[in-house]
Amino acid sequence: MPSNQPIVLLREVEGDRYLPIWVGAAEASAIAFAQQGVIPPRPLTHDLLKDVMVAFGHELQQVRITDLDDGVFFALLVFDGEIEVSARPSDAIALALRTGSPIYAAEPVLDNAGIEIPDEREDEVEKFKEFLDQVSPEDFVAEGDNN
């Protein structure tokens, strides 16, 4: 995007909606490492948190994207024993990927921020992802605009 900020696209399992969540560069790297199965020589923050959970005998049961307020998403980490901890969605997603925990979004969040893309348009989503990988802010400068 013009701001060059990474986006996580969560896809609805039983539907056609995607939930775009803008994340920081460090969190995007942590999410990408987990998706790619990269195991760093020393634990990164999310790996450390997972190791601490295991050491204390707790399990992350799910991540919930609970709210969207003024463009800011909110999430909960839900542990065994019904323990809930507030978290940024980017951190929650990075941890969920490391633990194999499901990620849920509240219906009002999907209603408010979800983007509907029918299955037959998934190739367009892939093209959009490729576009996002290659675009830079300079691509959005209007002709004749010196800013």
N, C-alpha and C positions, 0 to 999 in steps of 0.2 A: 504494500500500500504506500501512498505518498509519504507517510511517516517512517517507512521502512521498519515497522514494528511487526514481529511475527504474530501469526494467528493460528490458534488451534481450532479445528473444525470437528465438533462432536456430531456424530450422525445418530439420529433416532433409529432404534432397532426395528420397531414396528411402525414405520411411517416414512415420510419423505422430507422431514425437516432436518436441517443442520443448524447447530448452534455455534456461531463464530465468537471466539473469546480471544481478545488481544492479550498477549503475554509479553513479558520482558525477554530479552535476549538470553540471559542466563537460564531462565526457566524453560525457554524453548530448547536450549541445548540439553538440559536435563531430560526433557520429554523425548527429544530425538534419540538420545543415548539409550533410553529405556526401550523405545520402539525398535531400535536396531540391535538390541542385545549387547551393547558395548559395556564391558566391565572394566572400569578404570583400575589402575594399579593400587590406588588408595581410594577409599570410599568418598564419594561426593556427598553433599548434605542429605539428599534424599535417600541415598544408599545407607548412610549413617543412621538416619531416622528409622529405616526399615530394620537395621541390625539392632537398634535399641528396643524396638517393639518386640522382636524375636527374643532378645535377652530377657525382657520382662514378662514374656509369655503371653503377649497380647497379639490379636489379629485384627487387621483392618478389614471390616466386613463390607464396607461400601463408602463411596464418596457421593455426596449430594450437592449439586449446584442448587442452592436454595433461594437466591434472591438476586435481583438486579435493581440497583438504586442509583440513579443519575449516571448511568453508563458503567457502573462498577458492579462486577459480579461478586457474589459471596458463596462460600462453600462450607460444608461440614465434613469432617472425617468421622465416620461412625465405626467404633471399635466394638469388640465383643464386650458383653456386660453392659450394653447400652450406653457406653461412654461416647460423648460427642465433643469434638474439638473444632473450633472455628479455624478456617484456613483460607488462604487465597486459592482460587480455583486452579491456578497454574501449579502450585505446590501440591495440591490435592491430586491433580491428574498425574503428575510425575510420580507420586507415591503409589497411586492406584496401579499404574503400569508396572511398577516394580513388584507389587504384591499380587497382581492378578485380580484385583478387586474391581467389582462393577462400578460404573459411574452413572448416576441418575441425575436428571435435571427436573426440577419442579415444573409442573404443567404451566403455571403462570409465567415462568421464565421463558419456556419454549414459545408460549403464545405471544409474548412481548418481543423476544429477540430472535426467535427461530426463523430461518429462511427455508421456504418450501422449494425443494428441487425434486421433481418426479424422477423415478428410476431411469426412464428413457433419456434423461438429461445428465446422467452421471458422467458421461464422457466430457460434457461441458465443465463439470466440476474439476475433472482432472486437468483440462486445459486451463481453467482458472488458477489451479494450484501451480501449474507450470509458469503461468504468467506472473503470479506473485513471487515466484522464485527468481524471476529475471528482471522485474521492474525496479526502477530507481526513481527517486523524487524528481530528477531532471526530466524524466519522461512525461511529467505532468506540467511542465512549464509551457505556458501559452506562447505561440510564435510572437516575437516582438517584445516579450516580457523579459526584462533584465533582472528580475528578482529571483 
